[in-house]
Each structure stands twice: as C-alpha cells, then as structure tokens.
Amino acid sequence: SDYTKDTLATGDIYDYIIEGLSATGNSTQVIIQLTTPIPANAVLRQYSLATGWRNFVVGNNNIQSKANTSNTCDNTDGTWQTGLITGATCLKLTLKDGGENDADGNQANGVIESTVSIATPVVGGNDDSSSNSSSGGGCVYNPSAPARFDTVFILLMTLSAYYLIRRRCRFSH
C-alpha cells in the first residue's frame, strides 16, 4: 500500500546524484551507511519533485541491508539480505538509469538522482475518512539558519530611538 500520508521518517534523508555511467540505461549500486538502525516494519520512501514522497519501487533484489560489523559498509564482511532488515545499519540499493527509482524524470541520460529515507507507519487505528479530529501546527527551529532582521523592524527601532531622544531634549530645556 502507499503510505503517502501515514509514515514518519526515521533517521536521515539521503540525497545523491550518480553521474558518469558508462552507458545510458545502465544499473549501478549505492551503499549507504545509515545513521540509525532500521526499525521494525520500515519502508523505504523516495522523493521526487514530480510525485513528492512515495514508496521506493521494490523488485529484483534492488533493496538489500545488513548489520554493520565494522566502521564501513562494504561488500567484504557480512551477508547482504534482501529487504529492510530490522537493526541493519547498511543499505544497498540497485538503481537503473531511467528506471522507476531514478528521480530525474525516468529518462536514460547517464545520471541517476534519488532522495530516500527510511520510514515507519504512523501508529494509530483511525482512518482519515472516518476521523474528525484535527491537530495544530508545528514549529521548526533551525539553529544554523542565519539571523535575519526585517527592515521594518530596524526602521521602527530607529524611529523609536529618534523620538525618545527628541522628547528627552525637549523636556530637559
């Protein structure tokens, strides 16, 4: 099923571009060392500008995972298993240029673009069509965002300071 509205991303979002394929339409493998282990009941989600978040198309062992026994995720140690294995921290994706999981418009152009994230279904038994509940908005705080002073705020502060200085000068005489 499609978990467009009822999944929650766990861990990081991985965005990558593979260029320089030897021939258009070729397949390649991407190995990702995950920052958090794969949770139970996880699904792999993919983002594209055209479709938004959707399920990663699964087939022909194109998703494999394994537990990380060393500091790197490579093919030398451990056995890759098909699918998303609970507790695994290594993910291997097989992608085809122009295939269903190539987010650059499904065109065979020698470039594969993809943005993926591990997600889990949201816990809850309510169906959207039968539920009348609503929730409030949220707040996002980004401490690394540059500080921004609105020009109107600066203008108001300048005018306020000017007014206070004039008022003080007028009453002191």
Secondary structure in CASP SS format (residue, H / E / C, confidence):
PFRMAT SS
TARGET T0000
AUTHOR 0000-0000-0000
METHOD secondary structure of the structure
MODEL  1
S C 1.00
D C 1.00
Y C 1.00
T C 1.00
K C 1.00
D C 1.00
T E 1.00
L E 1.00
A E 1.00
T E 1.00
G E 1.00
D E 1.00
I E 1.00
Y E 1.00
D E 1.00
Y E 1.00
I E 1.00
I E 1.00
E C 1.00
G C 1.00
L C 1.00
S C 1.00
A C 1.00
T C 1.00
G C 1.00
N C 1.00
S E 1.00
T E 1.00
Q E 1.00
V E 1.00
I E 1.00
I E 1.00
Q E 1.00
L C 1.00
T C 1.00
T C 1.00
P C 1.00
I C 1.00
P C 1.00
A C 1.00
N C 1.00
A C 1.00
V E 1.00
L E 1.00
R E 1.00
Q E 1.00
Y E 1.00
S E 1.00
L C 1.00
A C 1.00
T C 1.00
G E 1.00
W E 1.00
R E 1.00
N E 1.00
F C 1.00
V C 1.00
V C 1.00
G C 1.00
N C 1.00
N C 1.00
N C 1.00
I E 1.00
Q E 1.00
S E 1.00
K E 1.00
A C 1.00
N C 1.00
T C 1.00
S C 1.00
N C 1.00
T C 1.00
C C 1.00
D C 1.00
N C 1.00
T C 1.00
D C 1.00
G C 1.00
T C 1.00
W C 1.00
Q E 1.00
T E 1.00
G C 1.00
L C 1.00
I C 1.00
T C 1.00
G C 1.00
A C 1.00
T C 1.00
C E 1.00
L E 1.00
K E 1.00
L E 1.00
T E 1.00
L E 1.00
K E 1.00
D C 1.00
G C 1.00
G C 1.00
E C 1.00
N C 1.00
D C 1.00
A C 1.00
D C 1.00
G C 1.00
N C 1.00
Q C 1.00
A C 1.00
N C 1.00
G C 1.00
V C 1.00
I E 1.00
E E 1.00
S E 1.00
T E 1.00
V E 1.00
S E 1.00
I E 1.00
A E 1.00
T E 1.00
P E 1.00
V C 1.00
V C 1.00
G C 1.00
G C 1.00
N C 1.00
D C 1.00
D C 1.00
S C 1.00
S C 1.00
S C 1.00
N C 1.00
S C 1.00
S C 1.00
S C 1.00
G C 1.00
G C 1.00
G C 1.00
C C 1.00
V C 1.00
Y C 1.00
N C 1.00
P C 1.00
S C 1.00
A C 1.00
P C 1.00
A C 1.00
R C 1.00
F C 1.00
D C 1.00
T H 1.00
V H 1.00
F H 1.00
I H 1.00
L H 1.00
L H 1.00
M H 1.00
T H 1.00
L H 1.00
S H 1.00
A H 1.00
Y H 1.00
Y H 1.00
L H 1.00
I H 1.00
R H 1.00
R H 1.00
R H 1.00
C H 1.00
R H 1.00
F H 1.00
S H 1.00
H C 1.00
END
